[in-house]
């Protein structure tokens, strides 16, 4: 959790309260360059799982 919330040298991966603009959401929805999308070289996560992650981010991305 701490590493995820720390982000990368390029900036935050999660913007608590904004699932729409969080890098994690963009990557798991395959809306980025194919070389960056997550999971790498695999099928996208099920839509239900993506929505759960975005909801968690929208609700503040708490460590729970």
Residue, then its C-alpha position, 0 to 999 in steps of 0.5 A: x500500500x505504501x509503495x503504491x501510494x508513493x507513486x513513481x518518479x513520474x508522479x502519483x499512481x493513485x489520486x485518492x478521490x479520482x478513479x477517473x484520473x488515476x494512472x492505475x485506472x488508466x492502465x488497467x482499463x487499457x487506455x494507455x500505450x499497449x506497452x504500459x497497460x496492465x496486466x502486461x501482455x495479458x487480457x484486461x481485468x474483468x470490468x467488475x474488478x476494474x469498477x471495484x478498484x475505481x470505486x476504492x480510489x473514488x472513496x479515498x483509497x484507504x488502507x483497509 
